[in-house]
Amino acid sequence: MPLSVEAALAQVGDQGIAQLLDPTLLGLVRATSEGHLGAKDRVRLILDIRGRVDLLRNTESRNILFSALRAEQAANLCIALGIGEVNHPWGALSGTSFRRNSGMESALFDWFLVPNEDRIEAPPEPIPETDSTIIPAYGLFPHQRTALRRIEDFLNDSRQPRAFLHMPTGSGKTRTAMNLICRELLEGEPKSILWLAYNGELCEQAASEFERAWAHLGDRAVTMQRYWGPHEIDEVTEDGVIFVGLDKLWSRNRRDNTWLVALGQRLDLVVFDEAHQSVAETYKMMVEIMLLNERCKLLGLSATPGRTWNDPDLDRELADLYYRQKVALEVQGYDSPLDFLVAEEYLSTPVFHDMTPPGRSLTEQDRKRILEGGDFSEAAMDRLTDDDERNLLIVQKVQDLIREGHTRILVFATNVRHSALLATYMQHKGIAKAASITGDTPSDQRERLLSEFIAEDDQGPIVLCNFGVLTTGFDAPKTSAAIIARPTTSLVLYSQMVGRVIRGAKVGGTSSAEIWTVVDQERPGFRSLSEAFWNWEDVW
């Protein structure tokens, strides 16, 4: 019949006990125990130190227990283990192999009445992989790292610490710039950095991105300040980043022209987002005031390193401001970074279509103005807004795109009234989630509409008509179609509108995008994304 480990230990003689317990330990326990150390005390001490499972798994201690069994007990154990009846059971037991976690071992534990809870083993510690890949929480793609290194070379030149980062929309300009800012802050403290953008959406987008970047890359607590719209500041941070709206900065400078000079003397780096605007008269003046501090670095960011399509002098002024030190995104093996970004699915494949309205709302005077380098007048825009046939063409195309399966569609309207008119008519035609966003849209309503549009849950098709607010600083990767009904001769503006709809699958976007342009007048200078990207190379 079975026998507990405790009972088997009680049968072990003094010589066996001495083998199971270190004699020094046994003597120490005897010396410190009260009274006589009896057999039960020795059994308990062995179990406390060795445990039932260890005693039976260790060959030496297991054989000591086997030797202590009486003849009848040893024979019974042989039968329980499937060894059978043998003349010398002790020899048979000591010669038996008990592989760990085997059926034989389980039978041994059963006979010695080892409780199930004692048999449960902790899972073995996993052995770490010899080679492993560590993914950074705020890393850069190889092409972004290459651009960052070249930008740093320019900015670390104490004689001309200025540079212009030229990267296509959707290729990670902001993320690349945030890595640069974090490196600047890590190089020493305190450091004060200014980020300039022309509207609140761009400022907030950049501020949120910096919060993410510094949370992963930072080495200390720094201050982040907002200075646009309703945000006010008294003292500029000595260690951190201040995100500033250009209109807010200009208003402050008009009230106190010494404040901007004092600000500039404290800055280590100025970053100008959408930097093709930095040579606008008031903006350029403010930048030059801040750069009276010769140690302050200047970085411009833009997908379009030019102001115009056909005015090289104005474009050269932009290049001169940045000392013609432009870093364009370049990828070995590709003539254009756009080809690489599309091939690797960072950008979606754009499919361009033209729509020609049947009406003729533009006058000969309008056409002459455009051919001479001017843009569309307000009167011309109003005539286009009131063109019924043109509007029907736009709405019908939206309906076609929805039938094709597009669920996020942008429409760039001619003006504020046109945006509202199109959205209202679409609702009338059964497109329930058609809405208009313009500069006049209340901020809470705008935020709600944008959140719904960006959300990836299935809400059915959503169409956002807009004027003047979604050309930059708006990121909705699932947008798969756009209708450009806003006529312009500005290659910069046209490129920005196209850029809103070409986020690729690798960055959460789509594999392809449809761009339908209402052609009221041939758009100059734009035949492909790649051609537009390199349009201004001659002035740099």
Secondary structure, DSSP 8 states (H G I E B T S, - for coil): ----HHHHHHT--HHHHHHHS-HHHHHHHHHHSSS---HHHHHHHHHHHH-HHHHHHSHHHHHHHHHHS-HHHHHHHHHHTT----S-HHHHHHT----TTSHHHHHHHHHTT--HHHH----------SS-----TT---HHHHHHHHHHHHHHT-SS--EEEEE--TTS-HHHHHHHHHHHHHHTSSS-EEEEEESSHHHHHHHHHHHHHHHHHH-SS--EEEEESTT---SS--SSEEEEEEHHHHHHHHHH-HHHHHHHHHH-SEEEETTGGGTTSHHHHHHHHHHTTSTT-EEEEEES---S-SS-HHHHHHHHHHTTT-EEE---TT-SSHHHHHHHTTSB-EEEEEEE--SS--S-HHHHHHHHTT----HHHHHHHHT-HHHHHHHHHHHHHHHHTT--EEEEE-SSHHHHHHHHHHHHHTT-TTEEEEETTS-HHHHHHHHHHHH--S----EEEEEESSSSSS---TT--EEEE-S--S-HHHHHHHHHTT-B-GGGTS-SEEEEEEE-SS--TT-S-HHHHHTTTGGG-
